[in-house]
Amino acid sequence: MLDVMTIGEVLIDFTPAGRTAEGNEQFTCNPGGAPANVAAALARLGASAGMITKVGKDHFGALLHETLLNSGVDVSALSLTDEASTTLAFVHLDDDGDRSFSFHRKPGADTFLRPGDVPFDEIEKCRILHFGSLSMTHEPARTATREAVAKAKEAGVLVSFDPNLRLALWDSKEEAKQHILWGLNYADILKISEEELSFITGSTDVEKGSLMLRQQFGINLIVVTLAEKGCYYRLADADGYVPGFRVKSIDTTGAGDAFLGCLLYRILDSGVPLHLLEEQQIIGMLTFANAGGSIVTTRKGALQSMPTTEEIHKQLETKTRNEDKYKPGFHFSPPSHWMNDPNGLVYYEGEYHLFYQYHPFGNKWGPMHWGHAVSPDLIHWEHRPIALFPDEHGAIFSGCCVVDWNNSSGLFEGSHGLVAIFTHADTCPKTGQPRQRQSLAYSRDKGRTWHKYEGNPVLAEEDLIDFRDPKVFWHPQSERWVMVLVAGDHARFYGSKDLIEWTLTGEFGKGEGSHDGVWECPDLFALPVGDSGRSKWVLIISIGDNPSIPEGSRTQYFIGEFDGNTFINDNPAERILWLDYGRDNYAGVTWSDMPEQDGRRVMIGWMSNWKYANETPTGAWRGAMTLPRVLSLTSRGEGVVLTQMPVREVEQLRKASESRENVTVMAETPFTLQTSGDLLEIEAEIDLRSGNGVQIRLKSSGESETRIGYDAEREWLFVDRSNSGLTDFHPSFACEHGARLAPVNGKIKLHIWLDRNAVEVYANEGLVVLTDQIFPDAPIERVSVSTGSGQVMLNSFHIHELKSVPFPNGAEEKPSRGNDA
């Protein structure tokens, strides 16, 4: 009994092999054909696989028979014919190894497969039957294929289907679609490309398109291949993305077939019915399959390029090492999968809580949960179980936490506890439009378990589509809770005595500041202005990505007053104040309920940008936070502005330091220090009065370097990550950008933190900040300081090697999926 039988075409691929001395294109003869490749992949991995097909009584037919046999494929159901020649296909490759085909199949021997050639008794005994659409382009192979599939389905055999769309082999698009739809009715496992999914469903959205197929055809497992990006799967109630592998591709022929063969092998090996597979099992299977597919792209040909188990495991180990290469040493990141906005920042009974937008089943943005971590010092974090799960009201978008010290909500039976106020996001059943409403959850055990408020949602505005990201604080002057949230192009303010009943008190923002993108993630708080004895209110607003704006998503702030009802801007409406001039600080908010004796206002942001957040080359995990920063206000000639510096607790990470003073740097004599660690803190005071500027280069042991520079003539501080390492994952990533920075008495101060995946630059005590992700090709090993002309003086230069921070998992208790989340 065979594990798998495949039915369909087997053919010769003629693959480009350079040119003759006269310039004529040459081709190499490679056995192939999608069902044959799948069978060969399975046999190479150790499964028993057979091929039902027909070849011509010619040299090419004999070659195919021999190659399949040598690949370990059972060829007892391979028959010969003299009615037509063996099918041939000429493969054309572009610079990336992607292929197109020219077929010589009018007719081809494989189309003469007849029902009498099919071993139906063997099909009934196997575990999986795999087929594609190309064996249904012509009779009699169409009838033979359909009868084989129907027999397998009737016998309870798993049916695997790959549409393998090749429009040139069909008389029309409509005919191709008709027969592919027939195949979908029988499929238990569907492997489909983005192009094929769009062709069948009309949708370019893989999530929506796959859901349409599942709902219409009831297919147990749908996998959409996404080339080098990996794949997307839909299995029962679970779905998600599984990242691919970065390789130097030379020929993608057969990669999808190798992927499917590897997937079928792992399904067989598990022995678990499809409907009982758990999410982590299918993710593991698809990671294995992605590895197998990627290996095939690194060598020519298809059928003879199928990978071994040893090769796949080696690829998996390499990927793990590469992903770890960018795992932050001291910036907070998720244990795995996707993370974005910080949420629910609160200090309570000796612990800092950090909640965050989390997709636990994929490495791209998806159905949002609240991840959770706790820390005693804002630096050493312990991962906790997921706090809030999507429910009947929708996904869990951004929000905040407060300590209800006086039990104003009535949720704590005479005591106090944590209340989370967050956005529920779903689709309105009446209109089909996105819907966002505000809801509550509460915890009576220091955030370990959470319970949803039974009366959720507590605040809804039916006419607003964008209505999200509540930030709540207690306002002593009006003796009530204040909520600020955003509604597309403005902020809205609400008041409440009990955190449950809310009343609109004011609006701000239409026509104020930047509206390059949708407003998100507000925060509102008062800060003293230096030592002046007066305070000002700060309103922080993040701005979503706009394709026409090169900076992408970023954060602005306003300085003014809050009268208990609304915010009043001190500055002209057109004045824009940016929080960070780098590319990667978004959705930042501050901690609630910091101890009064501490006195700090501490913020943390999501260290990414919506322009490319889904594409960063970090693999199974994606997303990190900035360093926690203390916010302060200071007066400058242009008015009151915000400054920020990392919290003092980060100093505990220093493990070795080296200092220089009064070092003269000239064009011909740059200053260079070798480093032995990849986690660094650099402090520099630079006198520029005799030079035209300065550059600090962070150089890897490979080819990459990140430049931090200052142009004295323009008074311009900048970061250049054009050559910082991996940059090709998005066209907007490689760039130089910066901000105006005036020197003080001809000097500037720079404070730089370098992690494996990021650099943060604070200038003149945090007056200007630039935060940027980088992905070096190797660890940084040299720091050099140079100037273009004249000379600069390093009054002081300190470089500290930093310790890496472990982020352990906490207790493995599993939060209830009932009343909690």
C-alpha positions in Angstrom: 0.0 0.0 0.0 1.4 3.4 -1.0 1.2 6.4 1.2 0.5 8.8 -1.6 -0.5 8.5 -5.3 -0.3 11.4 -7.7 -2.0 11.5 -11.0 -1.3 13.9 -13.9 1.4 15.2 -16.2 5.0 14.2 -16.3 7.1 16.1 -18.8 10.5 17.4 -19.8 11.5 20.9 -18.7 14.1 22.5 -20.9 15.8 25.0 -18.6 18.1 27.9 -19.8 21.8 27.0 -19.6 23.6 30.0 -21.0 24.4 30.7 -24.6 26.7 29.3 -27.3 29.7 31.2 -28.6 27.5 32.5 -31.4 25.0 33.8 -28.8 22.3 31.2 -29.2 20.4 30.2 -26.1 21.1 26.8 -24.7 18.8 24.6 -22.6 19.3 21.7 -20.2 16.9 18.7 -20.2 15.3 18.3 -16.8 12.5 15.9 -15.9 9.5 17.6 -14.3 5.7 18.0 -14.1 3.9 19.2 -11.0 2.4 15.8 -9.8 5.6 14.1 -10.6 7.6 16.6 -8.6 5.3 16.1 -5.6 5.8 12.3 -5.8 9.5 12.7 -6.0 9.6 15.1 -3.1 7.6 12.6 -1.0 9.9 9.7 -2.0 13.0 11.7 -1.3 11.8 12.3 2.3 11.0 8.7 2.9 7.3 8.3 2.1 6.1 5.7 -0.4 4.7 7.5 -3.4 3.5 6.3 -6.8 2.7 8.2 -10.1 -0.3 7.6 -12.4 0.6 9.0 -15.8 1.4 8.3 -19.4 4.5 9.1 -21.5 5.4 8.6 -25.1 7.3 5.7 -26.5 10.3 7.9 -27.2 13.6 8.9 -25.7 12.1 11.5 -23.4 9.5 9.0 -22.1 12.2 6.5 -21.3 14.2 9.3 -19.5 11.2 10.2 -17.3 10.5 6.5 -16.4 14.1 6.1 -15.4 14.3 9.3 -13.4 11.1 8.6 -11.4 12.3 5.1 -10.7 15.7 6.4 -9.5 13.9 9.0 -7.3 12.2 6.2 -5.5 8.8 6.7 -7.0 6.6 3.7 -7.8 6.1 3.7 -11.6 3.9 0.6 -11.9 1.0 2.9 -13.0 3.2 4.7 -15.6 2.0 3.6 -19.1 3.4 4.2 -22.6 1.7 5.3 -25.7 2.6 5.9 -29.4 -0.4 8.1 -29.9 1.6 11.2 -29.0 5.0 12.3 -28.0 6.1 13.0 -24.4 5.1 16.5 -23.4 7.9 19.2 -23.4 8.1 22.6 -21.7 10.6 25.3 -22.3 11.3 27.3 -19.1 12.2 31.0 -19.3 13.8 32.5 -16.2 14.1 36.2 -15.3 16.9 37.7 -13.2 15.2 36.6 -9.9 14.8 33.0 -11.1 11.0 33.3 -11.6 9.8 31.3 -14.6 7.4 31.3 -17.4 6.7 28.4 -19.8 6.3 27.6 -23.5 4.6 24.1 -23.8 4.8 21.6 -26.6 1.7 19.5 -25.8 -0.7 19.5 -28.8 -1.3 16.8 -27.9 1.0 15.4 -25.3 1.3 11.7 -24.2 0.0 12.5 -20.7 -3.4 13.7 -22.1 -4.0 10.1 -23.4 -4.3 8.6 -19.9 -7.5 6.6 -19.9 -9.6 5.3 -17.1 -8.4 1.8 -17.9 -4.9 2.9 -17.1 -5.8 3.9 -13.6 -5.3 1.4 -10.7 -8.5 2.2 -8.8 -7.9 -0.6 -6.3 -4.6 1.0 -5.3 -6.1 4.4 -5.0 -8.7 3.1 -2.5 -5.8 1.7 -0.3 -3.5 4.8 -0.3 -3.7 7.6 2.3 -3.6 10.6 0.0 -4.4 11.2 -3.7 -2.9 14.3 -5.2 -3.9 15.9 -8.5 -3.8 19.1 -10.4 -5.9 20.8 -13.1 -3.6 20.2 -16.1 -4.7 16.5 -16.4 -8.2 17.9 -17.1 -7.4 20.0 -20.1 -8.1 17.3 -22.6 -9.9 13.9 -22.9 -9.4 11.1 -22.1 -7.1 12.2 -19.3 -9.9 14.5 -17.9 -12.3 11.6 -17.4 -9.5 9.4 -16.0 -8.6 12.1 -13.4 -12.1 12.8 -12.4 -12.9 9.1 -11.9 -9.7 8.6 -9.8 -10.6 11.6 -7.6 -14.2 10.5 -7.1 -13.1 7.0 -6.2 -10.6 8.3 -3.7 -13.2 10.6 -2.1 -15.7 7.7 -1.9 -13.1 5.5 -0.2 -12.3 8.2 2.5 -8.8 8.9 1.1 -7.5 12.4 1.7 -7.6 14.4 -1.6 -4.9 17.0 -2.3 -5.4 19.5 -5.1 -3.1 22.1 -6.7 -4.8 24.2 -9.5 -1.4 24.8 -11.1 -2.9 27.4 -13.4 -1.3 27.5 -16.9 -3.7 29.4 -19.1 -1.8 28.6 -22.3 -2.9 25.0 -22.0 -6.6 25.8 -21.9 -8.9 26.9 -24.7 -10.2 29.7 -22.5 -10.1 31.2 -19.0 -13.7 30.2 -18.5 -12.9 26.5 -19.2 -9.9 26.6 -16.8 -12.0 28.1 -14.0 -14.8 25.6 -14.5 -12.5 22.6 -14.1 -10.6 24.1 -11.2 -13.9 24.7 -9.4 -14.7 21.1 -10.0 -11.5 20.1 -8.3 -12.2 22.4 -5.3 -15.4 20.4 -4.6 -13.3 17.3 -3.8 -10.2 18.9 -2.1 -9.4 18.2 1.5 -6.0 20.0 1.1 -5.6 22.9 -1.3 -2.3 24.4 -2.2 -2.9 27.6 -4.2 -0.8 30.6 -5.3 -1.9 34.3 -4.8 -2.4 34.5 -8.6 -4.6 31.4 -8.7 -6.6 32.6 -5.7 -7.3 35.9 -7.4 -8.2 34.1 -10.6 -10.7 31.9 -8.8 -12.2 34.3 -6.3 -11.6 37.8 -7.8 -10.0 38.8 -4.5 -6.4 39.9 -4.1 -6.7 39.6 -0.3 -5.5 36.2 0.7 -7.4 36.1 3.9 -10.7 37.1 2.3 -10.1 34.9 -0.7 -9.2 31.8 1.3 -12.2 32.4 3.6 -14.5 32.5 0.5 -13.1 29.1 -0.6 -13.5 27.5 2.8 -17.1 28.8 3.1 -18.1 27.7 -0.4 -16.3 24.4 -0.6 -15.6 23.3 3.0 -11.9 22.6 2.3 -10.2 21.4 5.5 -6.8 23.0 4.9 -6.0 25.8 2.5 -2.5 27.0 2.0 -1.7 30.1 -0.1 1.9 30.2 -1.2 3.5 33.6 -1.1 6.9 32.9 -2.8 9.8 34.0 -0.7 7.5 35.6 1.9 6.3 32.1 2.9 2.6 31.1 3.0 -0.8 31.8 4.6 -2.9 29.0 5.9 -6.5 28.5 6.9 -7.4 25.5 9.0 -10.8 25.1 10.7 -11.1 28.2 12.9 -7.3 29.1 12.8 -5.4 31.0 10.2 -2.1 32.8 9.9 1.1 33.5 8.1 4.2 31.4 8.2 7.4 33.2 7.1 9.6 32.0 4.3 13.3 31.7 3.9 15.7 34.2 2.4 17.9 32.4 -0.2 19.6 33.3 -3.4 17.1 32.0 -5.9 18.3 30.8 -9.4 15.3 28.7 -10.6 11.8 28.6 -8.9 10.6 25.7 -11.1 9.2 23.0 -8.8 9.5 25.0 -5.6 5.7 24.9 -5.0 5.6 21.2 -5.7 8.5 20.6 -3.2 6.6 22.7 -0.7 3.5 20.6 -1.1 5.4 17.3 -1.0 7.0 18.4 2.2 3.7 19.4 3.7 2.0 16.1 2.7 4.9 14.2 4.2 4.6 16.0 7.5 0.8 15.5 7.6 1.3 11.8 7.0 4.1 11.6 9.6 1.9 13.3 12.3 -0.9 10.7 11.9 -3.3 13.4 13.1 -6.6 14.0 11.1 -6.7 17.5 9.6 -9.5 18.7 11.7 -7.6 17.8 14.9 -4.4 19.5 14.0 -3.4 22.3 16.5 -2.1 25.6 15.3 1.5 25.0 16.4 1.5 21.7 14.6 0.4 23.2 11.3 2.8 26.1 11.7 5.7 23.6 12.2 4.6 21.6 9.2 4.4 24.7 7.0 7.8 26.0 8.2 9.2 22.6 7.2 7.5 22.9 3.8 8.7 26.5 3.3 12.3 25.3 4.0 11.9 22.5 1.4 10.5 24.9 -1.2 13.3 27.4 -0.7 16.0 24.8 -1.1 14.7 23.8 -4.6 15.0 27.5 -5.8 18.7 27.4 -5.2 19.4 24.8 -7.9 18.4 24.1 -11.4 15.7 21.8 -12.5 12.7 20.5 -10.6 12.1 16.7 -10.1 15.8 15.9 -9.4 16.2 19.0 -7.1 13.8 17.8 -4.4 15.3 18.2 -0.8 16.2 15.6 1.8 15.2 15.7 5.4 18.8 16.5 6.4 18.9 19.5 4.0 15.6 20.9 5.4 16.7 20.6 9.0 20.0 22.4 8.1 17.9 25.2 6.5 15.7 25.4 9.6 18.8 25.7 11.9 20.2 28.4 9.7 17.0 30.3 9.8 16.9 30.1 13.6 20.4 31.5 13.8 19.6 34.3 11.4 16.5 35.3 13.3 18.4 35.3 16.6 20.9 37.6 14.9 18.4 40.5 15.0 16.7 39.6 18.3 17.1 42.7 20.5 19.5 42.6 23.4 17.8 45.2 25.5 14.8 46.5 23.6 11.6 44.7 24.5 10.3 42.3 21.9 7.6 39.5 21.8 8.6 35.9 22.5 7.4 35.1 19.0 5.1 36.3 16.3 3.7 39.8 15.7 3.7 42.8 18.0 2.7 46.5 17.5 1.4 49.3 19.7 2.1 49.4 23.5 -1.1 49.2 25.5 -2.3 49.4 29.1 0.9 50.9 30.5 0.4 51.0 34.3 2.4 50.7 37.5 0.7 48.8 40.3 2.0 47.3 43.5 5.6 47.2 42.6 5.3 46.1 39.0 5.3 47.9 35.7 2.8 46.4 33.3 3.3 46.4 29.5 0.5 45.2 27.4 0.8 45.3 23.6 -1.0 44.5 20.3 -0.2 40.9 19.6 -1.0 38.4 16.9 0.0 35.0 18.4 -0.6 33.0 15.2 1.4 34.9 12.6 4.3 37.3 12.1 2.2 39.9 10.4 -0.6 42.1 11.7 -3.7 39.9 12.3 -6.5 39.4 14.8 -5.4 41.5 17.7 -4.9 40.2 21.3 -3.3 41.9 24.2 0.1 40.4 25.0 1.5 41.1 28.4 4.8 41.5 30.3 5.8 42.8 33.7 8.9 44.4 35.1 10.3 45.6 38.4 12.5 48.3 36.7 11.3 49.0 33.1 14.4 47.1 31.7 14.0 43.4 32.8 10.7 42.1 31.5 9.0 38.8 32.1 6.6 37.6 29.5 3.2 36.7 30.8 0.3 34.7 29.2 -2.0 36.6 26.8 -4.2 38.9 28.8 -7.1 39.6 26.4 -8.5 37.5 23.5 -10.9 38.5 20.8 -14.5 37.7 21.6 -18.1 38.2 20.3 -17.5 42.0 20.2 -14.4 41.7 18.0 -10.6 42.0 18.2 -8.9 43.8 21.0 -7.4 47.0 19.7 -5.3 49.6 21.6 -6.2 51.0 24.9 -5.0 51.8 28.4 -5.1 50.6 32.0 -5.7 52.6 35.2 -5.7 51.7 38.9 -9.2 52.2 40.3 -8.0 53.0 43.8 -11.4 54.1 45.2 -13.4 51.4 43.4 -15.4 54.0 41.5 -16.4 51.3 39.0 -17.8 49.0 41.7 -15.9 46.1 40.3 -13.6 45.4 43.2 -15.9 44.8 46.2 -14.5 47.5 48.5 -10.9 47.1 47.4 -9.0 48.3 44.3 -7.6 46.8 41.1 -6.8 47.3 37.5 -9.2 48.4 34.8 -8.4 48.1 31.1 -10.2 50.4 28.7 -9.7 49.3 25.1 -11.2 49.3 21.6 -13.3 46.4 20.4 -13.1 46.2 16.6 -15.5 44.2 14.4 -17.8 44.7 11.4 -21.2 46.3 11.8 -23.8 43.7 10.7 -26.2 46.4 9.5 -23.8 48.3 7.3 -20.9 45.9 6.7 -18.5 48.8 7.7 -15.7 48.5 10.2 -17.0 49.2 13.7 -15.0 50.3 16.8 -16.4 50.6 20.3 -14.9 51.0 23.7 -15.0 48.3 26.3 -13.7 47.4 29.8 -11.9 44.5 31.4 -10.8 44.2 35.0 -8.3 42.3 37.1 -8.4 41.6 40.9 -5.1 39.8 41.0 -2.5 42.3 39.8 -3.1 41.6 36.1 -2.7 37.8 36.2 -6.3 37.1 35.1 -8.8 39.4 33.4 -12.6 39.5 33.2 -14.6 41.3 30.6 -17.2 43.7 31.8 -20.6 42.1 31.2 -22.0 45.4 29.8 -19.5 45.8 27.0 -19.2 47.9 25.0 -19.5 50.9 27.3 -19.1 53.6 24.6 -20.1 53.7 21.0 -20.5 56.3 18.3 -22.5 54.8 15.5 -21.5 57.4 12.9 -17.7 57.1 13.4 -15.8 54.4 11.6 -12.4 55.4 13.1 -13.1 55.6 16.9 -10.4 54.0 18.9 -7.4 53.9 21.3 -8.8 55.3 24.5 -6.4 56.8 27.1 -7.9 57.4 30.5 -6.7 59.3 33.6 -8.2 60.7 36.8 -8.6 64.5 36.7 -8.7 65.7 40.4 -9.8 69.2 39.5 -13.1 68.0 38.0 -13.2 64.9 40.2 -13.9 62.5 37.4 -12.2 60.2 34.9 -11.2 61.7 31.6 -10.9 59.7 28.4 -9.2 61.0 25.2 -9.5 59.0 22.1 -9.3 59.6 18.3 -11.8 59.7 15.6 -10.0 59.8 12.3 -9.0 63.5 12.1 -9.5 64.7 15.6 -9.4 63.8 19.3 -12.5 63.5 21.4 -12.8 64.0 25.2 -15.2 62.2 27.5 -15.9 62.3 31.2 -17.0 59.7 33.7 -17.5 59.2 37.4 -17.3 55.4 37.3 -15.4 54.4 34.1 -18.6 52.9 32.7 -20.9 55.8 31.8 -19.2 58.3 29.5 -20.2 61.8 28.3 -18.7 63.8 25.5 -17.1 67.0 26.8 -15.1 68.3 23.8 -13.1 67.9 20.6 -9.8 69.0 19.3 -7.7 68.7 16.2 -9.6 69.4 13.0 -7.2 71.7 11.1 -4.5 71.5 13.8 -1.1 70.0 13.4 -0.4 67.3 10.8 -3.1 65.3 9.1 -0.8 63.3 6.8 -2.5 60.2 8.1 -5.3 59.0 10.3 -4.9 60.1 14.0 -4.2 57.2 16.4 -3.0 56.4 20.0 -3.5 59.7 21.9 -2.1 60.5 25.3 -2.7 63.6 27.5 -0.8 64.7 30.7 0.6 67.7 32.4 4.3 68.3 33.0 6.3 71.1 34.7 8.2 73.4 32.4 11.7 73.1 33.7 12.2 74.8 37.0 9.8 77.6 36.1 7.1 76.6 38.6 4.5 76.4 35.9 3.1 73.4 34.0 1.7 72.7 30.6 -0.4 70.0 29.1 1.0 67.7 26.4 -1.3 66.0 23.9 0.4 63.2 21.9 -1.1 62.0 18.6 0.3 59.3 16.3 -0.3 59.6 12.6 -0.8 56.5 10.4 1.0 55.9 7.1 0.2 57.7 3.9 1.7 56.2 0.7 2.5 59.7 -0.6 4.5 60.7 2.6 8.0 59.3 2.7 8.3 59.4 6.5 5.4 56.9 6.9 3.8 56.7 10.3 5.1 59.0 13.1 4.1 60.9 16.2 3.4 64.6 16.8 2.6 66.5 20.0 0.8 69.6 21.1 1.6 72.0 24.0 -1.3 73.8 25.6 -4.0 73.7 28.3 -6.7 71.3 29.4 -9.7 72.8 31.1 -11.3 69.5 32.1 -13.4 69.3 29.0 -11.1 69.8 26.0 -7.5 70.7 24.9 -6.5 74.2 23.9 -3.4 74.5 21.7 -0.8 77.2 22.7 0.7 77.2 19.2 -0.6 78.2 15.8 -2.7 75.5 14.2 -0.2 75.0 11.4 2.8 74.5 13.7 3.9 70.8 13.9 6.0 69.4 16.7 7.5 66.0 16.1 8.2 63.6 18.9 10.9 61.7 17.0 12.7 62.4 13.7 13.7 58.8 13.0 11.6 56.4 11.1 10.7 54.0 13.8 8.9 55.4 16.8 5.1 55.1 16.7 2.1 54.8 18.9 4.0 55.8 22.0 2.0 56.3 25.3 3.0 56.8 28.9 2.7 54.8 32.1 -0.3 55.5 34.4 -0.1 55.6 38.2 3.7 56.0 38.5 4.5 56.5 42.2 4.2 60.1 43.2 7.7 60.0 44.8 9.1 58.9 41.5 7.8 62.0 39.7 8.6 60.9 36.2 6.4 60.7 33.1 7.7 57.6 31.2 6.8 56.8 27.6 7.5 53.8 25.4 6.8 53.4 21.7 6.5 50.7 19.0 9.8 50.7 17.2 8.6 50.3 13.6 6.7 52.0 10.8 3.6 51.0 9.1 5.3 51.5 5.7 7.3 48.3 6.1 6.3 46.9 9.5 5.0 43.7 8.0 8.1 43.1 5.9 11.1 43.5 8.3 13.5 40.5 8.0 13.1 39.1 11.5 11.3 35.9 10.7 9.1 34.2 13.3 9.1 37.2 15.6 8.4 40.8 14.4 8.2 44.0 16.4 10.1 45.7 19.3 9.6 48.6 21.6 11.8 51.7 22.0 13.7 52.2 25.2 11.5 53.6 27.9 12.0 57.4 28.0 11.5 60.1 30.5 9.6 63.1 29.1 10.3 66.7 30.2 9.3 70.2 29.1 11.8 73.0 28.5 11.5 76.6 27.2 13.4 77.5 24.0 13.3 80.6 21.8 10.4 79.0 19.8 8.4 78.2 22.9 7.9 75.2 25.2 9.1 71.9 23.7 9.4 68.3 24.8 12.6 66.6 25.6 13.2 62.9 26.2 16.0 60.6 27.5 16.1 56.9 28.3 15.2 56.0 31.9 18.1 55.9 34.3 17.6 52.2 34.9 19.2 51.4 31.6 22.6 52.3 33.1 22.6 49.0 35.0 23.3 47.3 31.7 26.8 48.7 31.4 29.5 46.0 31.8 32.6 47.6 30.3 33.6 51.1 29.4 36.3 53.0 27.5 36.8 56.7 27.5 38.7 59.3 25.6 39.0 63.1 26.2 40.2 66.0 24.0 40.7 63.9 20.9 41.4 65.9 17.7 39.7 64.5 14.6 40.8 65.6 11.1 39.9 64.4 7.6 43.1 62.5 7.3 43.1 61.2 10.9 39.7 59.8 11.9 39.2 58.4 15.4 38.4 54.6 15.6 37.6 52.2 18.4 37.3 48.4 18.0 34.4 46.9 19.9 34.0 43.4 21.2 30.2 43.6 21.9 27.2 44.2 19.6 25.3 46.1 22.3 26.7 49.6 22.8 26.0 53.0 24.5 28.0 55.9 23.2 28.3 59.4 24.9 30.0 62.2 23.0 30.5 65.9 23.4 31.8 67.3 20.1 33.2 70.8 19.5 32.5 71.8 15.9 33.8 75.3 15.8 36.8 74.4 13.6 35.1 71.8 11.3 32.2 71.5 8.9 30.6 68.6 10.6 31.1 65.1 12.0 30.1 61.5 11.2 30.0 58.6 13.6 30.1 55.3 11.6 28.9 52.1 13.2 30.7 49.5 11.0 30.0 45.7 11.0 32.5 43.0 10.3 30.8 42.6 7.0 30.0 45.3 4.4 27.3 47.3 6.3 27.6 50.6 8.2 25.1 53.0 9.8 26.1 56.7 9.8 25.1 59.2 12.4 26.1 62.6 11.2 25.9 66.3 11.8 26.2 69.0 9.1 27.4 72.1 10.8 26.5 74.5 8.0 22.9 73.4 7.8 22.8 72.6 11.6 21.4 69.2 10.6 21.6 66.0 12.6 20.9 62.9 10.6 20.9 59.1 10.4 21.9 57.3 7.2 20.9 53.7 7.0 21.2 53.3 3.2 24.1 50.8 3.7 23.1 49.6 7.2 22.6 45.9 6.1 19.4 44.3 4.9 17.4 47.1 3.3 15.8 45.5 0.2 12.7 44.3 1.9 11.0 47.6 1.2 12.0 50.6 -1.0 11.3 53.1 1.7 13.7 51.6 4.3 17.1 52.6 2.9 17.3 56.3 3.4 18.9 59.3 5.1 16.8 61.5 7.3 17.2 64.0 10.1 16.3 67.2 11.9 17.6 70.7 12.7 19.7 70.9 15.8 21.4 74.1 16.8 24.8 73.7 18.6 25.3 75.2 22.0 28.4 77.3 22.1 29.6 75.5 19.0 29.1 72.1 20.6 26.7 69.2 20.4 26.1 66.3 22.7 25.1 62.9 21.4 23.9 59.9 23.4 23.5 56.8 21.3 22.2 53.3 22.1 22.9 50.5 19.6 21.1 47.2 19.7 21.2 44.3 17.3 18.2 45.7 15.4 18.1 49.4 16.2 19.9 52.6 16.9 18.5 55.4 19.1 20.2 58.9 19.0 19.5 61.5 21.6 21.0 65.0 20.9 21.5 67.9 23.3 19.9 66.1 26.3 17.0 64.7 24.2 16.0 67.9 22.4 16.2 66.0 19.2 15.7 62.2 18.9 16.1 59.8 16.0 15.0 56.2 16.4 15.7 53.7 13.6 15.7 50.0 13.0 18.7 48.5 11.3 19.6 45.0 10.2 23.4 44.7 9.9 24.9 41.9 7.9 27.1 41.1 10.9 27.7 42.5 14.4 29.1 46.0 14.7 32.9 45.8 15.4 34.1 49.3 14.9 33.0 52.8 15.8 34.8 55.6 13.9 34.5 59.4 14.1 35.5 61.4 11.1 35.1 64.9 9.5 35.1 66.1 6.0 37.4 69.1 6.4 38.9 71.2 9.2 38.9 69.5 12.5 36.5 68.6 15.3 37.4 68.0 18.9 36.0 65.2 20.9 35.9 66.9 24.3 34.7 63.5 25.7 33.9 60.2 24.2 32.6 57.3 26.3 31.7 53.9 24.9 30.0 51.3 27.1 29.4 47.7 26.2 26.0 46.5 27.5 24.7 43.3 28.8 21.9 41.5 27.0 18.6 41.3 28.9 16.9 37.9 29.1 13.1 38.1 28.7 11.9 34.9 30.5 8.5 33.5 30.3 6.5 33.6 33.5 4.3 31.0 35.0 2.6 28.9 32.3 -0.9 29.3 33.6 -3.4 29.5 30.8 -5.9 32.4 31.1 -9.6 31.4 30.8 -11.1 31.9 27.4 -14.5 32.3 29.0 -15.3 35.4 31.0 -11.8 36.9 30.6 -11.3 37.5 27.0 
